[in-house]
């Protein structure tokens, strides 16, 4: 008997073994071009879910209870790969990030569309929005009806909140033994700090990231992006895929939990290992490398240019490109160990040379040399980059709620040779699909109208 039949799995979504070989690669074919956009064409499938797609996770049903960044990052990856993701949001306000508008952004959105922002749009495409009051019995029953027909639930409430709402894993697994509950909290599901709220920069400070980040002998700084949040979402998405594979063997789902704190500790990798095994405290190095010289960002006439020499052959080439071959003959700089020892003497010499040309000049000089190098690009240069275009990393969606009538979004970073990742839906307006989803659950128009009156939805 199949797992789907044995346990009544909602969609029958299973990971099937195949005699074929899955090749993991950092490079593949160009991305599939934008498919049907819900704002331009109303598409439904036989199960009332997301438009039919050839994604690797087509048929997978996911309930997204998460807000802000870590959880939505996880579920957007699943959605890009074909899953039907239903985002459950609070009535009237929705996900916090709907209100995270940058300076001057308000005028980019039409006034009557409800809360919306570029931040929200960046991590919530390919999802449907259902507004629901989980604290009332009727709302809880709607959620449980959805859970009976779903494969995965993702949430990032504080530890214990799901149980207080009456929708914890013990409840979910009874009504759907195949369900997988993925949770991401601030500090973990247990331990003395399990009830603490977690925010990217706060946890990044407490778990070491900010201690490592910044210029040498300067104050710590936070990374320019929510690295801890996003990495937590990436870890959770991988764990969900592993749990789906395990379900194929066991027929049962399971509860998965991670946290921003655990993620950030895991990301300490070599720096953490040096402390654990050598008692060696970490240092801030800015763009420099503690064990390689030269390696870092150098000021040019206009921008910054990053390059380095990771071995002796590259050091010789580096001196040649800078027209400073005399440096390699200097006994202070002969080997990498010598250069690390005399870092303070070598760095000012190199910095002075880089200041004689523009960033584009140095790019042209280093091009084709086999050396590691790159300009430090601003956003304008990143999105004008030839590789950004070649790999379809920007796609335009029709979005009538935007004053411009469209929205540019960043495309999926992983390309599949067969089951293409795709952007099939624009980011949803708050509660846009509430009635549609309730109808899929078999609720009558009278029931839906009563839910509206009683503020269940």
C-alpha positions in Angstrom: 0.0 0.0 0.0 1.4 3.4 -0.9 2.1 5.9 1.9 -0.4 8.3 0.4 -3.2 5.7 0.7 -2.0 4.3 4.0 -2.0 7.6 5.8 -4.4 9.6 3.7 -1.7 12.1 2.6 -3.4 15.2 1.2 -1.8 15.3 -2.2 -0.1 12.0 -2.6 3.1 13.9 -3.0 6.0 11.5 -2.6 9.7 11.6 -3.5 10.2 8.6 -5.9 13.5 6.8 -6.3 14.6 6.6 -9.8 17.3 4.6 -11.7 18.6 8.0 -13.0 21.3 10.0 -11.3 20.8 13.5 -9.8 23.8 15.6 -10.6 24.4 18.4 -8.2 26.1 21.4 -9.9 26.6 25.1 -9.2 25.9 25.8 -12.9 23.2 24.6 -15.2 21.0 25.9 -18.0 19.5 29.3 -18.1 16.3 29.8 -16.2 12.9 29.1 -17.6 11.3 32.3 -18.7 8.4 33.8 -16.7 5.2 31.6 -16.9 1.6 32.6 -16.5 1.1 35.4 -14.0 -2.1 35.3 -11.9 -2.5 39.1 -12.4 -2.9 38.6 -16.1 -4.7 35.3 -16.3 -6.8 33.4 -13.8 -5.6 29.8 -13.7 -6.8 27.0 -11.5 -6.1 23.3 -11.4 -8.4 20.3 -10.7 -7.6 20.5 -7.0 -8.1 24.3 -7.0 -4.5 24.9 -6.2 -1.7 26.7 -8.0 -1.6 26.7 -11.8 -0.1 23.5 -13.2 3.7 23.6 -13.3 6.6 21.3 -14.1 8.4 22.2 -10.9 10.2 19.5 -8.9 7.7 20.0 -6.0 4.6 20.3 -8.1 1.8 18.7 -6.0 3.3 19.5 -2.6 1.0 21.5 -0.4 2.5 23.9 2.2 0.9 26.0 4.8 3.0 29.1 5.7 2.3 30.6 9.1 5.6 32.4 9.2 6.4 36.1 9.1 9.3 38.5 8.3 12.3 36.7 6.7 13.5 33.3 7.8 10.3 31.3 7.3 9.1 33.2 4.2 12.5 32.7 2.6 12.1 28.9 3.2 8.6 28.7 1.8 9.4 30.9 -1.2 12.1 28.4 -2.2 9.6 25.6 -2.0 7.1 27.7 -4.0 9.6 28.5 -6.7 10.3 24.8 -7.0 6.6 24.2 -7.7 4.8 23.8 -4.3 1.4 25.3 -3.7 2.0 27.6 -0.7 -0.8 29.1 1.3 0.3 32.0 3.5 -1.9 32.5 6.5 -1.8 36.1 7.8 -3.4 38.1 10.5 -6.5 40.0 9.6 -6.0 43.6 8.7 -2.2 43.8 9.2 -0.7 40.7 7.7 3.0 39.9 7.6 5.1 42.6 9.3 7.2 43.1 6.2 4.1 44.3 4.3 4.8 47.5 6.3 8.6 47.6 5.8 8.6 50.4 3.1 11.9 52.1 2.2 12.1 55.8 2.1 10.0 57.1 -0.8 8.5 53.7 -1.5 4.9 54.6 -0.5 4.3 56.4 -3.8 5.2 53.3 -5.8 2.0 51.5 -4.6 -1.6 52.4 -5.3 -3.4 53.7 -2.3 -6.3 51.2 -2.1 -4.4 47.9 -2.3 -3.7 47.4 1.4 -0.2 46.9 3.0 2.5 46.1 0.5 6.3 46.6 0.2 9.2 45.6 -1.9 10.6 43.7 1.2 7.4 41.6 1.4 7.4 41.1 -2.4 11.0 39.9 -2.3 10.1 36.7 -0.3 6.4 36.0 -0.9 5.9 35.4 -4.6 4.3 32.2 -5.8 2.1 32.2 -2.6 -1.6 32.6 -1.9 -2.8 34.8 1.0 -5.5 33.7 3.5 -6.3 35.9 6.4 -7.5 33.9 9.4 -8.0 34.3 13.1 -6.3 31.3 14.6 -7.4 32.3 18.2 -11.1 31.5 17.6 -12.5 28.0 17.2 -13.9 28.6 13.7 -10.5 29.8 12.5 -8.7 27.0 14.1 -11.1 24.5 12.4 -10.4 26.0 9.0 -6.6 25.7 9.7 -7.0 22.1 10.7 -9.1 21.3 7.6 -6.2 22.7 5.5 -3.6 20.7 7.5 -5.5 17.5 6.8 -4.8 18.1 3.1 -1.3 19.5 3.4 2.2 18.0 3.4 4.1 20.7 5.3 3.5 23.5 7.8 6.1 26.2 8.4 5.9 28.5 11.4 8.1 30.9 13.4 6.0 31.7 16.5 7.7 31.8 19.9 8.3 28.3 21.4 5.0 26.9 22.7 2.6 29.2 20.7 1.4 26.5 18.4 0.5 24.4 21.4 -1.4 27.3 23.0 -3.4 27.8 19.8 -4.2 24.1 19.8 -2.4 23.4 16.5 0.9 21.9 17.7 2.5 18.9 16.2 0.7 16.5 18.6 -2.6 17.7 17.2 -1.5 17.9 13.5 0.1 14.4 13.5 -3.1 12.9 14.7 -5.2 14.3 11.9 -2.5 13.8 9.3 0.3 11.4 10.3 2.2 12.3 7.1 2.5 16.0 7.9 5.8 17.7 8.5 6.0 20.7 10.8 9.0 23.0 10.3 9.6 25.6 13.0 12.2 28.3 13.3 12.5 30.3 16.5 14.9 32.8 17.9 16.9 30.5 20.3 15.6 27.0 20.0 12.8 24.8 21.1 14.4 24.0 24.5 17.0 25.5 26.8 17.1 28.5 29.2 16.6 31.0 26.4 13.9 29.2 24.4 11.3 31.9 25.2 13.5 34.8 24.0 12.4 36.6 20.9 14.9 36.4 18.1 15.9 39.1 15.7 18.6 38.8 13.1 21.0 41.5 14.4 20.3 40.6 18.0 21.1 36.9 17.5 23.9 37.8 15.2 25.5 39.8 18.0 24.9 37.1 20.7 26.1 34.2 18.5 29.3 35.8 17.2 28.6 37.2 13.8 28.9 40.8 14.7 32.0 40.2 16.7 33.6 38.9 13.5 32.3 41.6 11.2 33.9 45.0 10.7 37.3 46.6 10.1 40.3 45.5 12.3 40.6 47.6 15.5 37.2 49.2 14.7 33.8 48.6 16.3 31.7 45.6 15.3 29.0 46.1 12.6 26.1 44.0 11.3 26.2 42.5 7.8 24.3 44.5 5.2 21.7 41.8 4.8 19.8 39.5 7.2 22.3 36.7 6.9 21.3 34.8 10.0 17.6 35.0 9.1 18.1 33.9 5.5 20.5 31.1 6.4 17.9 29.8 8.9 15.4 29.7 6.0 17.9 27.9 3.8 18.7 25.3 6.5 15.0 24.7 7.2 14.1 24.3 3.5 16.8 21.6 3.2 15.6 19.8 6.4 12.0 19.8 5.0 13.3 18.1 1.8 15.1 15.5 4.0 11.9 14.9 6.0 9.9 14.4 2.8 12.5 11.8 1.7 12.3 10.1 5.1 8.5 10.0 4.8 8.8 8.0 1.7 10.5 5.2 3.7 8.6 5.5 7.0 5.2 6.7 5.9 5.2 9.3 8.7 6.0 13.0 8.9 7.9 14.6 11.7 8.5 17.8 13.6 11.6 19.8 12.6 12.9 22.7 14.6 15.8 25.1 14.2 16.6 28.6 15.4 18.4 31.7 14.4 20.9 31.1 17.3 21.7 27.5 16.3 22.0 28.6 12.6 24.5 31.3 13.5 26.6 29.1 15.7 26.7 26.5 12.9 27.9 29.3 10.5 30.9 30.0 12.6 32.6 27.0 10.9 36.5 27.4 10.8 36.5 30.4 13.3 34.5 28.4 15.8 36.7 25.3 15.3 39.8 27.4 16.0 38.3 28.4 19.3 37.1 25.0 20.2 40.3 23.2 19.4 43.0 25.8 19.7 41.6 28.3 22.1 42.2 30.9 19.5 39.9 34.0 19.7 38.5 35.4 16.5 39.5 38.8 15.2 37.8 41.3 12.8 39.6 41.5 9.5 37.3 43.6 7.4 38.0 42.5 3.8 41.4 41.2 4.7 42.3 37.5 5.3 44.1 36.5 8.5 46.4 34.0 6.7 46.8 35.4 3.2 48.5 38.6 2.1 47.6 40.4 -0.1 43.9 39.8 0.0 41.2 42.5 0.4 39.5 45.5 -0.9 41.7 48.3 -2.3 40.5 51.9 -3.0 40.9 52.9 -6.6 40.3 56.3 -8.2 36.6 55.8 -7.9 35.4 52.6 -6.3 36.8 49.6 -4.4 38.5 46.6 -6.1 38.8 43.2 -4.4 41.6 40.9 -5.3 44.3 38.7 -3.7 47.0 36.1 -4.1 46.2 32.7 -2.6 49.5 31.0 -3.6 53.0 31.9 -4.7 52.2 31.7 -8.4 49.4 34.2 -8.0 51.7 36.5 -6.0 54.1 36.6 -8.9 51.2 37.3 -11.3 49.8 39.9 -8.9 53.1 41.8 -8.9 53.3 41.6 -12.7 49.7 43.0 -13.1 50.5 45.9 -10.8 53.8 46.6 -12.7 55.5 46.2 -9.3 57.7 43.1 -9.9 60.2 44.6 -7.6 58.0 43.5 -4.7 58.5 39.8 -5.3 62.2 40.3 -5.0 61.9 42.0 -1.6 63.0 39.5 1.1 60.2 40.8 3.3 57.6 39.6 0.8 59.1 36.4 -0.6 56.6 33.9 0.8 53.1 34.2 2.1 54.4 33.7 5.6 56.8 36.6 5.0 53.9 38.7 3.7 51.7 37.9 6.6 54.5 38.8 9.0 55.1 42.2 7.2 51.5 42.9 6.4 51.7 46.5 7.8 54.6 47.3 5.5 53.2 45.7 2.3 49.6 46.9 2.5 50.3 50.7 2.1 52.5 50.1 -0.9 49.8 48.1 -2.7 47.1 50.6 -1.7 49.1 53.5 -3.2 49.4 51.6 -6.5 45.6 50.8 -6.7 44.8 54.5 -6.2 46.5 55.4 -9.6 43.7 53.9 -11.7 39.9 53.5 -11.8 38.0 50.4 -10.9 37.2 49.7 -14.6 40.9 50.1 -15.4 41.9 47.5 -12.9 39.1 45.2 -14.1 40.5 45.3 -17.6 44.0 44.7 -16.4 43.0 41.6 -14.3 40.6 40.2 -16.9 41.8 36.9 -18.3 44.7 36.7 -15.8 43.3 33.7 -13.8 43.5 35.8 -10.7 40.6 36.2 -8.2 39.3 39.7 -8.5 36.1 41.8 -8.7 34.9 45.3 -8.3 32.8 46.1 -5.3 29.6 46.9 -7.2 26.7 49.0 -6.1 23.1 47.9 -6.9 23.1 49.7 -10.2 26.2 47.8 -11.4 25.0 44.4 -10.0 21.8 44.5 -12.0 23.5 45.8 -15.1 26.0 43.0 -14.8 26.3 40.7 -17.9 26.1 37.6 -15.8 22.9 38.8 -14.0 21.3 39.1 -17.4 22.7 35.9 -18.8 21.4 33.8 -15.8 17.9 35.4 -15.9 18.3 36.8 -12.4 15.7 39.6 -12.9 12.2 39.0 -14.1 9.3 41.4 -14.6 5.8 40.6 -13.4 2.6 42.4 -14.4 1.4 43.9 -11.1 -1.5 46.3 -11.4 -1.3 47.3 -7.8 2.0 48.9 -8.4 1.8 52.4 -9.9 4.2 51.4 -12.6 1.9 48.4 -13.5 4.7 45.9 -13.1 7.3 44.7 -10.6 10.8 43.6 -11.1 11.7 40.6 -9.0 14.9 38.7 -8.4 14.8 35.3 -10.0 15.6 31.8 -8.5 19.3 31.2 -7.9 19.2 27.5 -8.7 18.5 26.2 -12.2 17.1 22.7 -12.9 17.8 20.9 -16.2 14.4 19.2 -16.1 12.0 20.5 -13.4 12.4 24.3 -13.9 12.0 26.7 -11.0 9.5 29.3 -12.0 7.7 32.5 -10.9 4.0 31.8 -11.6 2.4 34.3 -9.2 3.1 37.8 -8.2 3.2 38.5 -4.4 -0.4 38.4 -3.1 -2.4 41.2 -1.7 -3.4 40.7 1.9 -6.2 38.1 2.1 -6.5 38.1 -1.7 -7.2 34.3 -1.9 -9.2 33.8 1.3 -12.5 33.0 -0.3 -10.9 31.0 -3.1 -9.2 28.7 -0.5 -12.3 28.4 1.6 -14.3 27.3 -1.4 -11.6 24.7 -2.2 -12.2 23.4 1.4 -15.9 23.0 0.5 -17.2 25.9 2.6 -20.5 27.4 1.3 -21.0 31.0 0.3 -23.2 31.4 3.4 -20.5 30.1 5.7 -17.9 32.4 4.1 -20.2 35.4 4.5 -20.8 34.5 8.2 -17.0 34.1 8.7 -16.6 37.7 7.3 -19.2 39.1 9.7 -17.8 37.4 12.7 -14.2 38.3 11.7 -13.0 34.8 11.4 -11.4 35.8 8.1 
